[in-house]
Amino acid sequence: MKRRKAALCLLMSSVMLLGGCGNQGGDSSNQAADSQGQGNSAANTNSGDSTDGSVLTIRIAKQLDENTGRYGSGEDINNNPMVNLAVEKLGIKMETTLLGGDAGNYDTKLRLALTGSEDLPDVFPVYGTQMIADMIESGRAKDITNDIEQYMPERLKEIYQQFPETYYPLTKDGKIYGIACCPALTEGQVMIIRQDWLDNLGLKAPANMDEFESVIKAFTEDDPDGNGKKDTYGFTYSGNDLYNTGWVADPVSLFSANSGKFIPGAWREDENGNLMYGSIHEGNRKTLERMAQWHANGWIFQEAAATGAWDAMNQFTEGKAGIFIGRPWAINSVRDVTTVAPDAVITAYPNICQDNGDPTYQAAQVNDGWLMFNADFEHMDKFFEYYDWIYDAAFGTGDFQYGYLQDYDYDIVNDEVVFDSALFDPPVTDPFMPGKSTVLKNSPALDGMQAYASVASGKEPESSAEIRAAADFGVVPDMANGYALANEHRDELLPNMFNAEPTATMKRSWEQLQTMEKQVYTNIIYGNESIEAFDKFVEDWKAQGGDQITQEVNEWYQTVK
């Protein structure tokens, strides 16, 4: 029998559904954060419920495609359960405005706001460092240096102190003009493989470049699905993102196998303590030469350069490709492969290592954009009250112990917390997503991997993140194991060490250099140019602005180092 709000106190009994596995383990940092979060939640409760009937409207900006999910009858982006709950609890109405159909349209509207042609909302996300710089230069963005000190709750200050680099683009002349959107280390990527193909061919998951080549060759030539047709191949990836997507369909570990930490598209510190652009590292030449051979043999996705990450990953879903690399949640996204291959089994493995046994590396993401504020906005105290309130879902405290809204992002069925909407009572298909109907486009998170690792080690679930992780081990164990595996390799996640407004020469030449980079990489892989084209690319990159950009990047680096 189903229980409603009264059942929320049954935290320990709810864990019965979610029995852990393994022996000993724990996460004292999560427990400490949870304890601290309860103190902040109490403060929210004291100041929260609106008793005098007054409501403060805070206008926020979003792209249209950021608010996914289904609204109920009579609901919309400004009238839905999450928006209405903020009015009820805090006396704050978050009103979304300045909607753009896509990222480009959204940026256009922000730029129009700089000229006065469009109204600038009170709070708005920004996704590029050049836009941040333009906002600061315009005088339309608010200096929130003192507001952070005065109004940001301590538990949030501790989070932001872990990621000081997120403030770099927002800081000018010692003043801070915004905050990162919920900084946290995003989960790393794992190698996702058709386990049934490995088993059918008597293979094991590859651990280095040579083994990877052997597996993708077999997946192409040895009929791994047993249908008697030559209709499969080894590896799908996207080359549409300079060969480093940072999330799914990512070939970057193949480059790292030969270049180490100098992965394409990222700035890393060399042996002299200076930043170097990874794409020109000679190790990437070796990977390009090898990928050209694989492409010629048909062992890898033939249209990668013209295909975005999501569409490239669909090659796996359609039963054509045997391996792709992506974040653990992607396992759920390709589960429909069973519609074309009912016996398909998906397993996550670590990424391959370098030939010397060292790990390969990938890009680390610590925030998805930044929040900036209208210079005329006068209610930073109320914003931080709201911001801390929605963080309760991450800490598992206050109003949001298990999630935002029962029947939407969680339910309690027979005294057990359930997160899969198909298991709700009654089941729900494509539910409204309350976490996407806040000032953010995704729910705040503290760590996308640690909770899974704690549960996998045998720790009894306590925090909301651990309860959710334990539920996933019961319902989607392949994905849950992927998260735990990613946590074991978190030290292989490397942030881009240049995180600032584009330099003067970048503004003039970077787009041209990026175009040249993609063309050369693609032409080599596709066999349209010999591997010597890489050497010419490095020479041209340096001569056409790369050397000057490197100097400017390092001048900036010294100011923050």
N, C-alpha and C positions, 0 to 999 in steps of 0.2 A: 504494500500500500504506500502511496506517495505522501510525503510530508512537505509542507511549504516552509515559510520562514522560521517557524519554531524549531525546525530540525537542524538549523545551522550550527547549533551548539554541539552536534554529534560528530565532532572532528575525528576523535579517536575511533569511534565505531565505524566511521565511513572508510577508514583505512583497511577494513576487513576485505573489501573488494580488491584492494590494491596490494596484496602481499608482496613484500620485497624478495629479492633473491640474493644469494651469496652469503658472506659471513659478516665481517665487521666493516664499518665505514662511518663517515659523517662529514658534516660541513659546518664547522663552528661559525664561519663567517655568515652563512645564511641564517643561523640561529640568532646570532648577535643582531643582524639587520632586522630580523623579525621582532626581536624584543624592543629594539629602538623604534621600529615602526609603530608598535602599539602605543608608545608614549605620544608620538606625533598624532596618531589617530584620535587619541583622547582630546588633544588640543582642538582638532577639527570639530569633534562633536560639540565641544563647549561653544564654539563660535559658529557652528554650521547651520542648524535648522533655522530657516527664516521665519521669525515669529511676528515681525511687525508688518509683513505683507509687502515690503519694498523689494524690488528686484533690480539688480544691476545688469545691464546688457553689455557684454563684451563681444565686439565684432571680430570674427576670425576669418582668415582666407584659406581656401582649399582648392585644389584641382578637383574637377568633377569626378574623375576616376578614382579618387582617394576614398570616397565613401561608398564602399561596396556592401552588398547584402540587400535584404528585402525589407521594405517598410510595410507596416500594417495598414489597414484601411484608414484613410484620413491622415496618415502620417507623411512626413517628408524630412528633409535634412535638418530643418529647424523646429520640427515638432515630432519628437519620437521619445521613447522611454528614457534614453540616456540624457538627452537634453532636458527633459522635464524633471528628471531626478536631481539634476544640479540646481534647478530652480527651487525644488522642494527642500533640499538639504542645505544649500549654501546661499540661496537667494541670488544666484548668478545665472543669467541666461546667455549661453554661448550661441551667438547668431552668426551663421556662416554666410559669407558674401564673397564677391570677386571670384566667382567660379570660372575656371577655364576648362575647356574640353580636353586639353592635354598639357604636358609640361611646357611646350613652346608657347602655347596660348596663355598659359598662366604667367610665364615670365614676361610676355608682352604686356599684360595688364599691370603687372608690377611696375614695369618701366613707364607706362602711361601715368601711373600714380606719381612717379617722380616729377613729371612735368605738370601735374595738377589736372590732367585730363581725366583721371580716374580717382575715386576716393580711396584713400589708403586705410585699411581696417586697423583696429587696435593692435591685433596680433596677427602675424603672417609668417608662414614658413618660407625659407629661402634655401635653394639647393646648390648654388654655385658661389664660389668665393668672389668672382667678379661682381655679381649682383650685391653681395654683402658690401664690398668696397664702394659701389655706386650709391647704395643706400646711406652709408655713413657719410660720404662726400656730399650728398644732397642736403643733409641736415634734417631729413624727414625721419630718421631712425633715432630712437631714444637711448641715451646713455643710462644704463641700468647698473652701473658699478655700485653705487650706494644701495640700490634696491636689493641687489643680491645679498649684500652684507646684512641689511636690515630685515628683509622679509623672507628670503629663502630658508625653509626649514632645515634643521641641522642634518637630518637624514639625507636630504637631497644634496646639501653641500658636500657631504662625504662622498657621494657618487661622483659629482663633478670634479672633486679633487683627485679622483683616480684617473681622470682623463683631461689633464690640463691642456693638452694640445688642441682640444676642441674649441678652446677660447682664442687660439691664435688668429683665425681669420676675422674675428669679431672685435679685436683689440686694436685701438689706435691712440697713440699719445697717452697711453696709460689708462684709457677709458674702455669699458666693455659695452658693446652695443647689442647684446643678445646672448642666448644660451643655445647649446646643442639640443637637438631633439632626443631626449632620453638616452644619454651616452651609456653604452654597454658593449662589451666585446661580443660581436655577432658570432654565432656558431661557425666553426670551420667546415670545410667541405670534405667529403669522403668519396671514395671510389665506389660507385653503385653498379653492381654486376648481375647479370642473369645467372644465378647460381645453377639453375637447371642446365644451362648450356655448359658450364664448367663440368658438372657431373656427367652429362652425356658424353663428353669428350675425354673424361678422366684427367682433367686439368685442375690446377690450383690457382688461386688468385695471384696475379703478378706482383712481385716485390721490387723489381727494378726495370730498367728500360729494355733489356734484352728479353726478360720474361713477358713484359707487356707486348712486345712485338710478336712473340710466339703465340700469345693468346689471341690477339686481334687477327693474326693470320689464320689461326684455326677457326675462329668465329666466322671468318669469311669463306674459307675453302673446304671446311670439313663438315658442313651441314649440321650445325649444332642443334637445330630444331627438329631434325629428323624427317623433314617433309620431302626430301629427295630433290629439292630445288636449290639453285644458287641465288638465294634472295636475302642473305644476311651479310652483315659486315661487323667489324670489331668495335669501333669507337665513334661516338657522335660528339660534336663540339661546335661552338660558335666562334667564327673568326670575325664576327661583325663588331667586336668590342676590343679591338687591338689585342686579341688573343689573351685577354685577362678580364673575364666578366665579373669575378668576385662573388658570384652566387651560384649559378648553375651552368651546365654545358661549358665548363671551363677547362681549357687545355694547359693552364699555367703550370701545373706540376710537371708536365713534360718538358717545359722550358727550364724550370728550376732544376731538373735532373742534371742539367749541364751547366747552368749558370748560378746555382746556389741561391743566394738571397737576392740576386740581381734579376728579378723577374720583369717581364715586359710591362711598360706603362707605369712603373713606380720608381720613386727616388729612394736610394739606399746609401748608407754610409760606407765608404771604401776603407781600405787599410790605413789611409792617412787621415781619416776623420772627416773627409769631405763627401758631399752628396754626389752621386753619380746616377744618371738615368739608365735604368735597367735594360731598356730595349737595345742599347748599343753594346752590351756586354758580349764578348766573343763566344761565350758559352751558348748563347741563343743561336748562333750560327750552326752549331752541331745539331741542335734539335730541328731547325728548319731543314737541314739536309736529310735528316732521317724521316721527317714527316713527308718530305717530297717523295721519298721512296714508297712510303706507305700509301700515299695518295695515288701514285702511279699504279700500285698493285690493287687498288680498290679496297684496302683494308680499313679506311677511315671515311667519314662522311664527305661526299664529293662536292656538296654545295655549301660548305660551312661558311665561306667568306661572305656569302650573300644572305645568310640566315641568322636571325636573332637567337638569343639563348633559349627562349621558351620553345620556339619552333624546332630548334635543333634537338632539344630534349624529347620532343614528340616522336623523333625517330625511334627512340627506345620504347615509348608507349605503343607504337605501331608494330612492335615486334621485329624491327629491322636491325637495330643496333644492340650490341651486347654489353657495352660499357658506356657510362657517362660519369662525370664528376660534378657533384653538387652538394648543397647543404642538405642535412638529413631530412628536412621536411619534404624535399623533392621526392623521397620514396613514396610518400602518399600521393604525390601528383602524378606518378607514373603507374599507379596500381592498376589502372585500366588496361594495362598490357594483357591482363588475364582475359579480356574480351576477345582478343585475337589468338591468345595462347593460354588456354585454361590451366595448363600445368606449370606456368611460369612461376619461378621463385626468385625473389629479389633479396640480395644480401649486400650490406655495406662492408667495405674493407678500407684499411688505411691506404693513403696514396703511396705510389711507388717511392723508393729511396734513390738517392744518387748512387753511382757505381761504387763509391767508397763507403757506402753504408750510412752516410749522413742523410737526414731527412730532406725532403723537398718542401718548398715554402709556397704560401699563397697569400693573397691580400687579406688584411684584417679591416673590417669595417667597425667603427665605434660609434657612429651616429649617421642617421639618414636625414641630413639637412639641419638647419638651425631655425630657431624662432627669434624673430625680431619684433620690435614694438614701435608703434607710431609715437613720434616725439611728443604728441599732445596727449598721450594716454596717461591718466592720472591715478590708476587703480592697480599698481603693481602688487600691493598687499593682497588684494582680492584675487589677482591672477595666481599668485603663489599659493594661496589657500586652495584654489581650484586644482592647481597642478599637483600639489601634495595629495589632495583627495583622490585623484585618478591613479596616483602611484600606490594607493592602498591595494589595488589589485595585484601589483607586483610583490608587495610585502606580505600580502595575505592578512591584512588588518582592517579594522574599522568596518565600513559599509561593504567592503569587497573581500571577504575572507577567501572565497573560492573563485570569484570572478565578478563581473559587473552586475549581471542581471540573471536571476533564475529564470529558466525556460528559454534563455537566449544563448549565453555562452557556457552555461552549466545547468544541471538539474540535480535534484536529490530524489532518488528512486529507491524505495525500500531501505531508507536510512543510509544510502551510499551515494557519494558524490560522483556524478557522471558528466563527462565533458563531450562525448560523442553525441551529437544531436539526434542521430538515428536511434539512440538508446533512451531518449527522453520519454517521459510519460505525459502526453502522447508523443510519439516520434515527430521530429521537425525536420523538414527538408529546406536547405538554404535559408537558415535563420538570419534575422537582423543581427548585425555585428556591433554591439555597443562600444567596443574598444575603438572602432573606426568612426564613431560619432562623437568624438571629443575634439580638443584642439589639435590632436595628433592624427596621423593617418594609420598608426598602429598602436596597440596597447603598450604601455611602458613595460620593460623587462629588466631584471637585474643581471641575469646570466642565462643564456640559452642552452648551456650544456651542463652546468654543475649539478642541477637538480637531478638530471638523469643519471649522472655518474654516482651521486649519493645513493639513489635508490638501487642502482645496479650493484653497489658494494654491500647492500644489505641493510642500510640505514632505514629505520622506520620513518615513513613520511610524516613530516610535521608542517612545513610551510606549504602554502597553496601551490607553489611551483613543484614541490616534491609530490604532493598529492596528484597533481595533474600528470607528472612524469610517471608515477606508479600506475595511473589509469592507462597511459599509453603502452606501458609494458604488457598490460593485460589485453589491449585491443589491437594495437599496431606494434608488436614487439620488434619488427624489423626496423622501423623508423626510430623507436626508442633506443635500440642498441646503437643505431647510427649516431645519435646524440652523445651517448656515453663514450663511443669510440672517438668522436670529434674532440671530446674533452681531454682525452689522453694525449692529443696532439695539438693542444692549444698554443704551445710555445712555437709552433710552426707558422702562426699567423703574424704577418708583418704589416704594420701600418705604413702608409705612404708618408715618408718623412718630410715631404714638402706639402704644407697645408696652409696656404696663404693666398692673398690676392695674386693673380698672375703678374709676373715681372714685366717691365717695360718692353723687353724684346719678345716675351711670350705673347703679349697683346698683338704684336705685329706679325709674328712668324709661327706661332705654335700650331695653328690650324693647318698651315701648309706642311709643317714637319710631321704632324700626325697623319695627314693624308699620304705623304710619301712613305712613312713607316708601314702603314697598312698595305699599300700597294706592293711594296717590296716583299714583305712577309708573305702576302698572298701569292704573288707571282712565283716566288721560289717554291712554295708548297705545291702549287698547281703545275709546276714544271714549265712555266712560261719564261723563267729566267734561271740562269745557273746560280749555284751557291755563291759565286764570286760577286753577285749583285749585293750581297750583304755587306761586303767590304766597301763597295762603292757607296752604299747607303750610309754607313757610319761616317765615311769621309764627307759626303754631302751634308749630312745632318749637322756635323760640327761646323762646316763652312757657312751654312745658310742660317746660322743663328744659334745652333746648339751650344757652341762653346761660350758664347756671350750669355745665353740663358743659364748655363751651368754656373758661370761666375756670379750672376745675379742671385740665383737660388742659394748659393753658398754664402753670399753676403747676408741674405736674410737669415740663413741657418745660424750664423754666428750670433745674431741678435737674440735667438731663443735658446741656443744650445747651453 
